[in-house]
Amino acid sequence: MVFSSMAHISGSDRSQLLLLPESVDDYVGADNPVRFIEAFVDGLDLNAAGFGRVAPKATGRPGYDPADLLKLYIYGYLNRVRSSRRLEAETQRNIEVIWLLRHLTPDFKTIADFRRDNRAAFRQVFREFVLLCRQLDLFGRELLAVDGTRIKAVNNRDRNFSREKLRKSIRANDERLEEYLKRLDEGDAQEDGTPGGGRADNLADKINAIRDRRDRLKGHLEELDRSGDDQLSLTDPDSRAMAPGTRVGVGYNAQIAVDTKHKLIAEQEIHSKVSDMGLLAQTAQAAKDVLGVERIDVVADRGYFKIEDIEACEAAGIDAYVPKPQRGPPGREGLFHKDTFRYDQTNDVYFCPAGQRLEPRYKSKVRDNVIIDYANRAACSDCPLRPRCTKGKFRKVHRFENEAVLDRMAARLQARPEVLDQRRESVEHPFGSIKQWMNQGAFLMRRLENVRGEFSLTALAYNIRRAITIVGIDALIEAVKA
């Protein structure tokens, strides 16, 4: 059987003139996200948000409208394009960007300078979109999930130093220097006339290099002593070495508060602090304020367990749910943990696993906390359970003077254990999207304030993408115009 040949579909001649030129608007559908970006930015008060050069100068060369550059950045972060050079390329070849910027083609330096100069204003833009989502009832405003993740900074681990790392490197350089000096002395002691000048010169170069490195390391140690900081980063001074388990060498700690209704981010912030401990209250309270509620629940993992933070949450109208970690020597040594001692609030006493009564005996102050020790020396002296309870002569149970706040939280957790699963389901979605889909595994900028502005754009882009999925472009545009 013979088939007749058929031509492929062919395009039009590139040199052909069009009688009626096609409109760029025809290439951008009504449900294209750029139409929402246009409406959203045009509805913002950029001057109030803190953007510079909103009003054009009366004299001099005209500059770009901050609204246009903001639209470009929002589009870029929505589409995994964060580099200023790549954004410059998009303005010349991407029909959506050409529509959005009306054929404007700012160069990469103008684009990069805009992000740096307006870093603080991006946070306000993020909050404006949170308020828009609030208007659309996309926040449940009942339960927040707080968590943190570490994101790599523009700083290699080899250019980050702690005091211990510096001291260890200085000792290693001293040992190597001593070895080379010894080898150089042995070479000088040889008087047999054997040619060895090249080896001696090579050793001398190595000795000078080691001395230079040792002097630099000592200078870094002196700088740490002067500043009082615990770490020194050379490329990005604000970044810090993260814990080994995070798989991020040197970076920043990104904190978010996620509303559990639709997994939208209500609050976000970047910290140089390595640990999450101490960050719960400020993150939850900022989210509570922007959501505009009198009282709200917040759940976090055990890394946030700190009595001062839990107490601050309660004072701010926030009911915290944080599981208690098993800390302290008894847990590490396999002895009875504090949880096996029952507290009687009415009589202010503890009952140990053997049923003995422990009364308040000692009081001390650690930082800002008053700690009371409960004990019963006489009962411990001949108790058969003492080997499982303490390695000392008697057992002491520590209790904060304000520990009632932890008791109330423990009661809430016992009544509502499923809230811990809600935390995991809610907060892992944004971080997974940010790191995997949005390709935000590392920051492009240096210094804390710049990185905060960069992450505000990331969180804004995540929320916009999420809101588009939930309600669609038309509903968002209508909400902006309302």
JOJO-V96945 format. One record per residue. N is the residue number from 0. PHI is phi in degrees with one decimal (999 if undefined). Layout:
n = {N | N}
phi = {PHI | PHI}
This chain:
n = {0 | 1 | 2 | 3 | 4 | 5 | 6 | 7 | 8 | 9 | 10 | 11 | 12 | 13 | 14 | 15 | 16 | 17 | 18 | 19 | 20 | 21 | 22 | 23 | 24 | 25 | 26 | 27 | 28 | 29 | 30 | 31 | 32 | 33 | 34 | 35 | 36 | 37 | 38 | 39 | 40 | 41 | 42 | 43 | 44 | 45 | 46 | 47 | 48 | 49 | 50 | 51 | 52 | 53 | 54 | 55 | 56 | 57 | 58 | 59 | 60 | 61 | 62 | 63 | 64 | 65 | 66 | 67 | 68 | 69 | 70 | 71 | 72 | 73 | 74 | 75 | 76 | 77 | 78 | 79 | 80 | 81 | 82 | 83 | 84 | 85 | 86 | 87 | 88 | 89 | 90 | 91 | 92 | 93 | 94 | 95 | 96 | 97 | 98 | 99 | 100 | 101 | 102 | 103 | 104 | 105 | 106 | 107 | 108 | 109 | 110 | 111 | 112 | 113 | 114 | 115 | 116 | 117 | 118 | 119 | 120 | 121 | 122 | 123 | 124 | 125 | 126 | 127 | 128 | 129 | 130 | 131 | 132 | 133 | 134 | 135 | 136 | 137 | 138 | 139 | 140 | 141 | 142 | 143 | 144 | 145 | 146 | 147 | 148 | 149 | 150 | 151 | 152 | 153 | 154 | 155 | 156 | 157 | 158 | 159 | 160 | 161 | 162 | 163 | 164 | 165 | 166 | 167 | 168 | 169 | 170 | 171 | 172 | 173 | 174 | 175 | 176 | 177 | 178 | 179 | 180 | 181 | 182 | 183 | 184 | 185 | 186 | 187 | 188 | 189 | 190 | 191 | 192 | 193 | 194 | 195 | 196 | 197 | 198 | 199 | 200 | 201 | 202 | 203 | 204 | 205 | 206 | 207 | 208 | 209 | 210 | 211 | 212 | 213 | 214 | 215 | 216 | 217 | 218 | 219 | 220 | 221 | 222 | 223 | 224 | 225 | 226 | 227 | 228 | 229 | 230 | 231 | 232 | 233 | 234 | 235 | 236 | 237 | 238 | 239 | 240 | 241 | 242 | 243 | 244 | 245 | 246 | 247 | 248 | 249 | 250 | 251 | 252 | 253 | 254 | 255 | 256 | 257 | 258 | 259 | 260 | 261 | 262 | 263 | 264 | 265 | 266 | 267 | 268 | 269 | 270 | 271 | 272 | 273 | 274 | 275 | 276 | 277 | 278 | 279 | 280 | 281 | 282 | 283 | 284 | 285 | 286 | 287 | 288 | 289 | 290 | 291 | 292 | 293 | 294 | 295 | 296 | 297 | 298 | 299 | 300 | 301 | 302 | 303 | 304 | 305 | 306 | 307 | 308 | 309 | 310 | 311 | 312 | 313 | 314 | 315 | 316 | 317 | 318 | 319 | 320 | 321 | 322 | 323 | 324 | 325 | 326 | 327 | 328 | 329 | 330 | 331 | 332 | 333 | 334 | 335 | 336 | 337 | 338 | 339 | 340 | 341 | 342 | 343 | 344 | 345 | 346 | 347 | 348 | 349 | 350 | 351 | 352 | 353 | 354 | 355 | 356 | 357 | 358 | 359 | 360 | 361 | 362 | 363 | 364 | 365 | 366 | 367 | 368 | 369 | 370 | 371 | 372 | 373 | 374 | 375 | 376 | 377 | 378 | 379 | 380 | 381 | 382 | 383 | 384 | 385 | 386 | 387 | 388 | 389 | 390 | 391 | 392 | 393 | 394 | 395 | 396 | 397 | 398 | 399 | 400 | 401 | 402 | 403 | 404 | 405 | 406 | 407 | 408 | 409 | 410 | 411 | 412 | 413 | 414 | 415 | 416 | 417 | 418 | 419 | 420 | 421 | 422 | 423 | 424 | 425 | 426 | 427 | 428 | 429 | 430 | 431 | 432 | 433 | 434 | 435 | 436 | 437 | 438 | 439 | 440 | 441 | 442 | 443 | 444 | 445 | 446 | 447 | 448 | 449 | 450 | 451 | 452 | 453 | 454 | 455 | 456 | 457 | 458 | 459 | 460 | 461 | 462 | 463 | 464 | 465 | 466 | 467 | 468 | 469 | 470 | 471 | 472 | 473 | 474 | 475 | 476 | 477 | 478 | 479 | 480 | 481}
phi = {999 | -111.6 | -97.8 | -75.2 | -72.0 | -123.7 | -80.8 | -74.2 | -66.9 | -116.8 | -83.6 | -84.6 | -67.4 | -64.8 | -88.4 | -71.5 | -85.3 | -99.2 | -66.3 | -120.7 | -56.1 | -72.1 | -84.6 | -61.0 | -61.5 | -67.2 | -86.3 | -113.4 | -68.8 | -65.1 | -102.5 | -77.2 | -56.4 | -64.4 | -68.8 | -71.4 | -56.2 | -58.9 | -67.1 | -64.8 | -67.9 | -64.3 | -88.6 | -86.7 | -93.3 | -66.4 | -65.7 | -66.7 | -72.6 | 104.8 | -75.1 | -89.7 | 58.0 | -68.0 | -89.6 | -66.2 | -72.5 | -73.5 | -127.8 | 89.0 | -74.3 | -62.5 | -107.0 | -78.3 | -68.9 | -54.6 | -62.5 | -67.2 | -70.4 | -65.5 | -59.5 | -63.1 | -68.5 | -62.1 | -61.3 | -60.8 | -68.3 | -67.9 | -117.8 | 60.9 | -121.4 | -110.5 | -72.2 | -64.8 | -69.2 | -70.2 | -65.4 | -60.2 | -63.7 | -63.9 | -66.7 | -105.2 | -131.6 | -97.5 | -64.4 | -67.3 | -70.8 | -60.2 | -65.8 | -65.2 | -99.0 | 55.6 | 72.5 | -71.3 | -133.3 | -65.3 | -79.9 | -63.7 | -68.1 | -61.2 | -65.0 | -66.7 | -63.2 | -62.3 | -65.6 | -69.5 | -71.8 | -115.6 | -57.3 | -74.3 | -72.6 | -62.9 | -63.6 | -69.0 | -64.0 | -57.2 | -69.1 | -63.5 | -72.4 | -59.8 | -65.3 | -65.4 | -65.5 | -62.2 | -62.0 | -88.2 | 61.0 | -89.6 | -104.0 | -72.6 | 58.6 | -120.3 | -138.1 | -110.7 | -111.2 | -109.9 | -157.7 | -131.8 | -140.9 | -101.2 | -121.4 | -63.2 | -97.8 | -82.6 | -159.3 | -73.7 | -58.9 | -68.5 | -109.0 | -123.1 | -134.2 | -107.0 | -59.3 | -65.3 | -63.8 | -66.7 | -62.3 | -64.8 | -67.7 | -65.2 | -61.7 | -63.4 | -68.4 | -63.1 | -64.6 | -67.2 | -63.8 | -61.8 | -64.2 | -66.9 | -63.7 | -63.8 | -66.0 | -67.3 | -64.0 | -63.5 | -68.5 | -67.3 | -74.4 | -74.6 | -123.0 | -87.2 | 81.6 | -68.1 | -61.4 | -152.6 | -62.5 | -64.3 | -65.3 | -64.3 | -63.4 | -63.5 | -64.3 | -63.7 | -64.0 | -64.1 | -62.9 | -63.8 | -64.8 | -65.9 | -61.0 | -62.9 | -65.2 | -62.4 | -63.9 | -64.6 | -64.0 | -64.9 | -63.3 | -63.3 | -66.3 | -64.7 | -65.1 | -62.1 | -64.4 | -67.5 | -78.9 | 80.6 | -74.9 | -92.2 | -141.3 | -132.4 | -113.0 | -85.8 | -78.0 | -122.0 | -59.5 | -87.0 | -76.1 | -136.0 | -69.6 | -88.6 | -61.5 | -56.5 | -68.4 | -82.3 | 63.1 | -116.9 | -63.9 | -124.5 | -168.0 | -130.1 | -102.1 | -93.5 | -109.3 | -134.9 | -116.4 | -108.7 | -75.8 | -75.4 | -65.2 | -127.4 | 61.1 | -91.2 | -81.7 | -93.7 | -152.3 | -149.9 | -160.4 | -110.2 | -128.8 | -85.6 | -68.0 | -72.4 | -87.3 | -79.7 | -62.8 | 96.5 | -106.0 | -68.2 | -62.0 | -68.9 | -69.3 | -68.2 | -68.4 | -62.7 | -66.7 | -61.0 | -65.4 | -71.6 | -81.4 | 68.6 | -120.1 | -78.3 | -146.6 | -153.9 | -94.8 | -137.9 | -122.7 | -146.2 | -81.5 | -67.1 | -67.0 | -96.8 | -71.0 | -154.7 | -62.1 | -63.7 | -69.9 | -63.1 | -67.0 | -64.2 | -61.8 | -61.4 | -67.1 | -92.4 | 82.3 | -121.0 | -92.0 | -90.2 | -127.4 | -132.3 | -65.3 | -83.7 | -77.0 | -89.8 | -102.9 | 97.0 | -57.9 | -55.6 | -64.6 | -70.0 | -95.6 | 76.4 | -93.8 | -56.9 | -80.8 | -58.3 | -64.9 | -81.6 | -98.9 | -91.8 | -94.2 | -103.9 | -67.3 | -62.9 | -100.7 | 54.4 | -140.3 | -109.6 | -115.8 | -81.7 | -58.9 | -87.8 | 86.0 | -82.3 | -96.0 | -108.0 | -109.2 | -65.5 | -121.9 | -131.1 | -136.5 | -143.8 | -126.5 | -117.7 | 54.1 | -100.4 | -107.2 | -92.1 | -115.6 | -111.1 | -102.7 | -104.8 | -155.5 | -150.5 | -57.9 | -63.1 | -68.0 | -74.5 | -60.1 | -122.0 | -79.0 | -67.4 | -91.8 | -58.5 | -60.5 | -91.7 | -111.2 | -156.3 | -98.8 | -97.6 | -75.0 | -154.2 | -97.9 | -115.7 | -111.4 | -86.8 | -144.5 | -68.0 | -61.8 | -105.4 | -70.3 | -58.6 | -64.8 | -74.1 | -64.0 | -64.9 | -67.1 | -62.3 | -66.3 | -64.5 | -65.1 | -65.7 | -79.1 | -140.4 | -67.6 | -67.5 | -64.9 | -69.6 | -68.3 | -62.3 | -60.8 | -63.3 | -66.2 | -83.8 | -83.5 | -75.6 | -64.4 | -61.6 | -65.2 | -63.5 | -65.9 | -65.1 | -82.7 | -95.7 | -69.4 | -86.7 | 60.6 | -96.7 | -89.0 | -154.1 | -84.7 | -97.6 | -107.5 | -113.2 | 79.4 | -60.4 | -65.2 | -66.4 | -65.9 | -62.4 | -64.3 | -63.7 | -73.0 | -60.2 | -66.7 | -62.9 | -65.4 | -62.3 | -62.4 | -60.0 | -63.0 | -63.5 | -60.5 | -67.3 | -66.5 | -61.7 | -64.2 | -79.6 | -116.5 | 92.8 | -65.4 | -60.6 | -63.9 | -67.3 | -65.4 | -61.7 | -66.6 | -66.7 | -77.7 | -67.5}
